[in-house]
């Protein structure tokens, strides 16, 4: 049995802690915030309840496998609710497109708004599925750390993952209508990247949502964090909240423990860092444990975009909203130029609204709505000033939603809370306030993510969306599985 410290109770840290404890190790999780979940959290006020992080669950089989490895059943901890209507899309010209789990129902919608693309839709999903088949075993489920991980790769498949063009260019070649072009370019933002820069390999994401299915969790997505915390506790994991880790200590490039924010020194055999990889290499590893090469690498990598979030408790219902609703901007290309070229918030952003009271009325008082509103925002730079900017930007978004059908939204608000990129950095120490770690804005960036085990420091493992294989709930869980696999190889 080894004594292991996990830094951070985000989804990656919680998953790693449970897997390690299930194998008989003594595991302690140290979390700087007051509760588990990291960016997956919740906010409650005056009868309104909001998820503040992820709002859609995909690839539930990854979690089923995690709980199964720990001798448990996922269904005993959370209630998965498949969504019939995955999302409702509002275009700038007033057109509305409903996307369903039932492919035939979606095709009926496409025939209504873009009949010229109905056949292309089927063909494109087949193409997306092939990318998934070629990447799932060789990339998603592979630690990609040692020679043995690369030895069994099918390099012929890797040459067929469409990495030499961008998402935007591939989509434009397939579809003729602007409606379907914007629809399929949206998925790239799920890992904080631009469809005009990211490789077409990311067209794997539509397969995950549209073919494998999208889910909601009864009680909200935060119930997953609570489930993982409960799983860990049942397996003997110790959780220490409201404590930070100031430094990872060691000797001869081997981890020996950590120093907490209060100066307490805790010894251990291994550290699993669920902090952002940039935070780990730039601030937690100092002195004789510093890895300057990795520090330069993570600081040089382009972060993903961040997000600007409004939590709005409204005293009315809005017929134009489903559970998930997206209001597209009028100029998609300009929006992403603003985010990734000019590094400024868009004045005409695409707006995402999650309305869980649509599915669970108890998340808002009777006749009211809890609206989680998200727009993509640039990661933090030296010129960022969200403190003076946030109120004006919130008002701009509310007014745009009013113009898009949410009449009277501003006057209806009983609760309003704002989360800015600066808050993401302050609360979670994410790299420059990014949400998904590094972006995937070039063909090799996915393979440049920090590995789940430090190469120059023994006993240090890394989990979370900033590491391999990437951001989002299922990939973050896979990062924990990879880190634990690499730990087992060493022990």
C-alpha positions in Angstrom: 0.0 0.0 0.0 1.3 3.4 -1.0 0.5 6.8 0.6 -0.8 9.1 -2.1 -1.8 12.8 -2.1 -4.2 14.1 -4.7 -4.1 17.9 -5.3 -7.5 19.1 -6.2 -11.0 17.6 -6.0 -12.0 18.3 -9.6 -13.4 15.4 -11.7 -9.9 14.1 -12.6 -8.7 14.2 -9.0 -11.9 12.6 -7.7 -11.6 9.8 -10.3 -8.0 9.1 -9.6 -8.6 9.1 -5.8 -11.3 6.5 -6.2 -9.3 4.3 -8.5 -6.3 4.4 -6.3 -8.3 3.7 -3.1 -10.0 0.8 -4.8 -6.6 -0.8 -5.3 -5.9 -0.5 -1.6 -3.8 2.6 -1.4 -4.1 5.3 1.3 -5.4 8.4 -0.5 -5.8 12.0 0.7 -7.3 14.7 -1.4 -6.4 18.3 -0.7 -8.7 20.9 -2.1 -8.3 24.7 -1.8 -12.1 25.3 -2.2 -14.9 24.4 0.2 -16.3 21.5 -1.8 -15.6 19.0 -4.5 -16.0 19.4 -8.2 -13.6 22.0 -9.4 -15.2 23.9 -12.3 -18.1 21.5 -12.0 -20.0 23.2 -9.2 -23.3 24.6 -8.3 -24.9 27.8 -7.1 -28.1 28.3 -5.1 -30.0 31.4 -4.2 -33.6 32.3 -3.3 -35.0 29.0 -4.6 -32.9 29.0 -7.8 -30.3 26.3 -8.5 -27.6 26.4 -11.2 -24.8 24.2 -12.4 -21.8 26.5 -12.9 -19.7 24.1 -15.0 -20.5 21.4 -17.5 -24.2 21.1 -18.5 -24.2 18.0 -20.8 -23.1 14.5 -20.1 -21.7 12.3 -22.9 -20.0 8.9 -23.1 -21.5 7.6 -19.9 -19.8 4.3 -20.5 -16.5 5.9 -19.4 -18.1 6.6 -15.9 -19.7 3.2 -15.8 -16.3 1.6 -16.4 -14.8 3.8 -13.6 -17.5 2.8 -11.1 -17.3 -0.8 -12.2 -13.5 -0.9 -11.6 -14.2 0.3 -8.1 -16.8 -2.5 -7.5 -19.8 -0.2 -7.8 -22.6 0.6 -10.2 -22.9 4.1 -11.6 -26.7 3.7 -11.6 -26.6 3.4 -7.8 -25.1 6.9 -7.6 -26.6 9.0 -10.4 -29.7 8.9 -12.5 -28.9 9.5 -16.2 -31.6 11.1 -18.2 -31.2 10.8 -22.0 -32.3 14.0 -23.8 -34.8 13.6 -26.6 -34.2 17.2 -27.8 -30.4 17.6 -27.5 -30.4 21.3 -28.4 -32.4 24.1 -30.0 -30.6 26.5 -32.3 -31.7 30.0 -33.1 -30.0 31.6 -36.1 -29.6 35.4 -36.6 -32.2 35.5 -39.3 -34.9 34.0 -37.0 -34.7 30.4 -38.2 -35.0 27.8 -35.5 -33.5 24.3 -35.8 -34.2 21.5 -33.2 -31.6 18.7 -33.0 -32.9 15.4 -31.6 -31.4 12.2 -30.4 -33.7 10.5 -32.9 -31.9 10.9 -36.2 -35.1 10.8 -38.3 -36.6 13.7 -36.3 -33.4 15.7 -36.9 -33.5 14.9 -40.6 -37.1 16.2 -40.7 -35.8 19.5 -39.2 -33.0 19.6 -41.8 -35.4 19.0 -44.7 -37.4 21.9 -43.3 -34.6 24.5 -43.1 -31.9 23.1 -45.4 -33.2 20.3 -47.6 -30.1 20.5 -49.8 -28.1 19.1 -46.9 -30.2 16.2 -45.7 -28.1 13.6 -47.5 -24.9 15.3 -46.6 -25.9 15.1 -42.9 -26.0 11.3 -43.0 -22.8 11.0 -44.9 -21.0 13.5 -42.5 -22.0 11.6 -39.4 -20.6 8.4 -41.0 -17.3 10.3 -41.6 -17.4 11.5 -37.9 -17.9 8.0 -36.7 -14.9 6.8 -38.7 -12.7 9.4 -37.0 -14.0 8.2 -33.6 -13.1 4.6 -34.5 -9.6 5.6 -35.6 -8.9 7.7 -32.5 -10.6 6.1 -29.6 -8.2 3.2 -29.1 -5.0 4.9 -30.4 -5.6 8.3 -28.6 -8.4 8.6 -26.1 -7.9 5.2 -24.4 -4.1 5.2 -24.7 -1.8 6.9 -22.2 0.7 7.6 -25.1 3.6 7.7 -22.6 6.1 4.9 -23.3 7.3 3.0 -26.3 4.8 0.2 -25.6 1.9 2.7 -25.9 3.0 3.7 -29.4 4.2 0.3 -30.6 0.6 -1.0 -31.2 -0.7 2.1 -32.8 -2.3 1.7 -36.2 -0.5 4.5 -38.0 -2.5 3.8 -41.2 -5.6 4.9 -39.2 -3.8 8.0 -37.8 -3.2 9.1 -41.4 -7.0 9.0 -42.0 -8.2 11.3 -39.2 -8.4 14.4 -41.4 -5.8 16.4 -39.6 -4.5 18.3 -42.6 -7.4 20.6 -43.0 -9.5 22.6 -40.6 -13.0 21.9 -39.2 -14.3 24.9 -41.0 -12.9 24.0 -44.4 -14.1 20.4 -44.2 -17.6 21.4 -43.1 -17.8 24.0 -45.9 -16.9 21.4 -48.5 -19.6 19.1 -47.3 -22.6 21.4 -46.6 -24.2 24.1 -48.8 -26.4 25.9 -46.3 -25.1 28.3 -43.7 -27.4 26.7 -41.2 -25.6 23.3 -41.3 -22.2 24.9 -41.6 -22.6 26.9 -38.4 -24.2 23.9 -36.7 -21.2 21.6 -37.3 -18.6 24.3 -36.6 -20.1 24.8 -33.1 -18.8 21.5 -31.7 -15.2 22.6 -31.8 -15.9 25.1 -29.0 -16.6 22.1 -26.7 -12.9 22.0 -26.1 -12.3 25.7 -26.3 -10.9 25.9 -29.8 -11.8 27.7 -33.1 -13.3 25.8 -36.0 -11.4 28.1 -38.3 -8.0 27.0 -36.8 -8.6 23.5 -35.3 -7.9 20.3 -37.4 -10.8 18.5 -38.9 -10.0 15.6 -36.5 -12.2 17.4 -34.0 -15.2 16.5 -36.2 -15.2 13.5 -33.9 -17.1 15.5 -31.4 -20.4 15.5 -33.3 -20.4 11.7 -33.3 -20.0 11.7 -29.5 -23.1 13.9 -29.0 -25.3 13.2 -32.0 -24.7 9.4 -32.3 -23.6 8.3 -28.9 -26.1 10.6 -27.2 -26.4 13.5 -24.8 -27.5 13.1 -21.2 -28.6 15.1 -18.2 -28.2 14.0 -14.5 -31.2 14.1 -12.2 -30.5 16.9 -9.7 -28.0 18.6 -12.1 -24.6 17.8 -13.4 -23.0 18.6 -10.0 -24.5 15.4 -8.7 -21.7 13.6 -10.5 -19.1 15.4 -8.4 -21.1 14.5 -5.3 -21.3 10.9 -6.5 -17.5 10.7 -7.1 -16.9 12.2 -3.7 -19.2 9.7 -2.1 -17.5 6.8 -4.0 -14.1 7.9 -2.7 -15.3 8.3 0.8 -16.8 4.8 0.8 -13.4 3.5 -0.4 -11.6 5.2 2.4 -10.4 8.4 0.7 -9.7 11.3 3.1 -10.9 14.7 1.9 -9.3 17.9 3.3 -11.2 21.1 2.1 -10.3 24.8 2.4 -6.6 23.8 2.2 -4.2 24.7 -0.6 -0.9 23.1 -1.7 1.9 25.6 -2.0 4.7 23.3 -3.2 5.5 19.8 -4.2 8.7 18.7 -2.4 11.3 16.0 -3.2 14.9 14.9 -3.4 16.9 13.6 -6.3 14.0 14.4 -8.6 11.7 12.1 -6.6 8.5 13.3 -5.0 8.5 13.2 -1.2 5.5 15.2 -0.2 3.9 18.6 -0.3 3.8 21.8 1.7 0.3 23.2 2.3 -0.7 26.9 2.3 -0.4 26.9 6.1 3.2 25.5 6.0 2.3 22.0 7.0 4.7 19.4 5.4 3.0 16.1 4.4 5.0 13.2 3.2 3.8 10.7 0.6 5.0 8.1 -1.9 3.3 9.8 -4.9 1.4 13.0 -5.9 -1.4 13.1 -8.3 -1.9 16.8 -9.4 -5.3 17.7 -10.6 -4.2 21.3 -10.8 -3.9 22.8 -14.2 -0.7 21.5 -15.7 0.6 25.0 -16.2 0.0 25.7 -12.5 1.7 22.4 -11.5 4.9 23.0 -13.6 5.1 26.8 -13.1 4.2 27.2 -9.4 4.0 23.9 -7.5 7.4 22.7 -8.7 10.1 25.0 -7.5 13.6 24.9 -6.3 15.4 21.6 -6.8 12.1 20.1 -8.2 11.6 22.6 -10.9 11.2 21.3 -14.5 12.2 24.3 -16.6 11.7 22.5 -19.9 8.1 21.6 -19.1 7.5 25.0 -17.6 8.5 26.7 -20.8 6.4 24.2 -22.8 3.2 24.7 -20.8 3.6 28.4 -20.7 4.2 28.6 -24.4 1.1 26.5 -25.3 -2.0 28.4 -26.4 -4.7 28.1 -23.7 -8.2 27.3 -24.7 -10.8 30.1 -24.7 -12.4 31.0 -21.4 -16.0 31.8 -20.7 -18.2 34.6 -19.4 -21.1 33.2 -17.4 -24.4 34.7 -16.2 -26.5 32.9 -13.7 -30.0 34.4 -14.1 -33.0 33.6 -12.0 -36.0 34.9 -13.9 -39.6 35.1 -12.6 -41.0 33.9 -15.9 -40.9 31.0 -18.4 -39.7 31.5 -22.0 -41.3 29.3 -24.7 -38.3 29.8 -27.0 -36.0 27.9 -24.7 -35.4 24.2 -24.5 -33.2 22.5 -21.9 -30.2 23.5 -24.1 -30.5 26.5 -26.5 -27.9 28.3 -28.6 -28.4 31.7 -30.2 -25.9 32.1 -33.0 -24.1 35.3 -33.7 -24.5 37.1 -37.0 -20.9 36.8 -38.1 -19.3 33.5 -36.8 -15.9 34.1 -38.4 -15.6 37.6 -36.8 -16.6 36.2 -33.4 -13.7 33.7 -33.4 -11.3 36.4 -34.8 -12.2 38.5 -31.8 -11.6 35.6 -29.4 -8.3 34.2 -30.8 -6.8 36.9 -32.9 -7.7 40.2 -31.3 -8.2 38.7 -27.8 -11.3 40.6 -27.0 -14.9 39.7 -26.0 -17.2 39.6 -29.0 -19.8 42.3 -29.3 -22.0 39.8 -31.1 -21.3 36.5 -29.3 -23.0 33.2 -29.8 -25.0 32.7 -26.6 -25.6 29.3 -25.0 -28.4 28.9 -22.4 -28.9 25.9 -20.2 -32.4 25.9 -18.6 -32.5 22.9 -16.3 -35.9 24.0 -14.9 -37.2 22.9 -18.3 -36.5 19.3 -17.2 -36.5 19.7 -13.4 -39.0 22.4 -12.4 -37.7 22.2 -8.9 -34.6 24.1 -9.9 -36.6 27.4 -9.9 -39.6 28.6 -8.0 -43.0 27.8 -9.6 -43.4 29.5 -12.9 -39.8 30.7 -13.0 -36.6 29.8 -14.8 -32.9 29.2 -13.9 -30.8 30.3 -16.8 -27.1 29.4 -17.1 -25.8 31.7 -19.8 -22.4 31.1 -21.4 -20.5 33.0 -24.1 -17.0 32.2 -25.1 -14.4 34.7 -24.0 -10.7 35.1 -24.6 -8.2 33.8 -22.1 -6.6 36.3 -19.8 -3.9 38.7 -21.1 -2.1 41.7 -19.6 -4.9 43.9 -21.0 -7.8 42.0 -19.5 -9.9 44.1 -17.1 -13.0 42.1 -16.3 -13.7 43.9 -13.0 -14.6 47.1 -14.8 -16.0 45.4 -17.9 -18.2 42.6 -16.5 -21.4 44.6 -15.7 -21.5 46.3 -19.1 -20.9 43.0 -20.9 -23.6 41.3 -18.9 -26.1 44.0 -19.8 -25.1 43.6 -23.5 -25.8 39.8 -23.4 -29.1 40.3 -21.6 -30.2 42.9 -24.2 -29.2 40.6 -27.0 -31.2 37.7 -25.5 -34.2 40.1 -25.2 -33.9 40.9 -28.9 -33.8 37.2 -29.7 -37.1 36.4 -28.1 -36.5 36.5 -24.3 -38.7 39.6 -24.0 -38.5 41.3 -20.6 -35.6 39.2 -19.4 -33.8 42.1 -17.7 -36.8 43.3 -15.8 -37.7 39.7 -14.7 -34.5 38.9 -12.9 -34.6 38.0 -9.2 -31.1 36.6 -9.1 -28.0 37.6 -11.1 -24.5 36.4 -10.6 -21.5 36.8 -12.9 -18.5 34.5 -13.5 -15.6 36.0 -15.5 -12.3 34.5 -16.9 -10.6 36.2 -14.0 -12.9 34.2 -11.6 -12.0 31.0 -13.3 -8.3 31.7 -12.7 -8.8 32.9 -9.1 -11.0 30.0 -8.1 -9.4 27.2 -10.0 -5.9 28.4 -11.0 -6.7 27.4 -14.6 -4.1 28.5 -17.1 -4.9 32.2 -17.8 -8.5 31.6 -16.9 -9.0 29.0 -19.7 -11.8 26.4 -19.3 -10.4 23.4 -21.2 -6.6 23.7 -20.7 -4.8 24.1 -24.0 -6.6 24.8 -27.3 -6.5 22.5 -30.3 -5.9 25.2 -32.8 -3.2 23.4 -34.7 -2.9 19.8 -36.1 -0.5 18.6 -33.4 -1.8 20.4 -30.3 -3.8 17.4 -29.1 -0.6 15.3 -29.0 1.3 18.1 -27.2 -0.9 18.1 -24.1 1.1 17.3 -20.9 1.4 13.6 -20.3 -0.3 12.0 -17.3 3.1 11.3 -15.7 6.0 13.7 -15.4 9.0 12.6 -17.4 11.7 14.1 -15.3 10.2 13.8 -11.8 9.5 10.4 -10.2 6.3 10.0 -8.4 4.4 12.8 -10.0 1.2 12.1 -12.0 -1.1 14.6 -13.7 -4.9 14.5 -14.3 -7.5 16.9 -15.5 -8.6 18.6 -18.7 -5.3 20.3 -19.2 -3.6 17.0 -19.6 -3.9 14.1 -22.1 -6.4 13.3 -23.6 -8.2 16.7 -23.1 -11.1 18.5 -21.5 -14.7 17.5 -20.9 -16.1 15.1 -18.4 -15.3 11.7 -20.1 -11.8 12.8 -21.2 -11.0 14.1 -17.8 -12.0 10.7 -16.3 -9.8 9.0 -18.9 -6.9 11.2 -17.8 -7.3 9.8 -14.3 -7.4 6.3 -15.6 -4.2 6.9 -17.6 -2.4 8.4 -14.6 -3.3 5.4 -12.4 -2.2 3.0 -15.2 1.2 4.7 -15.3 1.4 4.6 -11.5 0.8 0.9 -11.6 3.5 0.4 -14.1 5.9 2.0 -11.7 4.8 0.1 -8.6 
